[in-house]
Amino acid sequence: MASALWGDGNYQPSKSSARPSQAPIQQFALPPSVTIVGEYTLATNINNCKYLRMTDGSLWEVCPLDSIDCTYWNPYSTLCAIDGDDLQFPVILVNEDEDEFVQARRIR
């Protein structure tokens, strides 16, 4: 009986099952009080995002708690470096293309 109801080609989704329109994507913006200490372009993620290599050759270690956040960052994404307040990972790398950030420290 159920197959007859679904298989006749006359099924129309109800208005309640229709997909709601998505809200517009808001662009991430740094507060005006933040000082940008550098701008970089991501070259590659290394060792499951434990490290990030930039196109200028610099190498950054990502805070282990944040490495999951940069797993899918695309090469050639623009990253802004701003001062953070963590002593072990004192820089925050903001991915302007993905609207995400991680704490990191430059090691090379």
Summary of the structure (lengths in Angstrom):
residues: 108
radius of gyration: 21.6
end to end distance: 68.3
largest distance: 68.3
contacts: 252
relative contact order: 0.20
helix: 12%
strand: 34%
